[in-house]
Amino acid sequence: MDLSFINQTEYILDAWEKHVSDNPSALMLTDERHPRGLSRRQVDVLSGRIYAWLKKKNIGREERDSVSCL
């Protein structure tokens, strides 16, 4: 897979923040549990909660295989 374009694009978190701030109510995803969908802002809030939980458990990128309760 050619990933050379990554060096020419914005950093992913900066791009994500811009998308959320530009249109926070835009539909992001749907599933059986959320048939009406989740907005960009809702996904952003949920991802922040997941990040906080992982940080509290001292789980970083290198420990991802040791997470047994997810």
WOCORBEL-V20409 format. One record per helix or strand of 2 or more residues. SS is the DSSP state (A for helix, B for strand). FROM is the first residue (numbers start at 1). TO is the last residue. Records with the same first field share a line. If there is no record, write none. Layout:
SS->FROM-TO / FROM-TO
This chain:
A->4-8 / 12-22 / 40-56 / 61-66
B->27-29 / 38-39
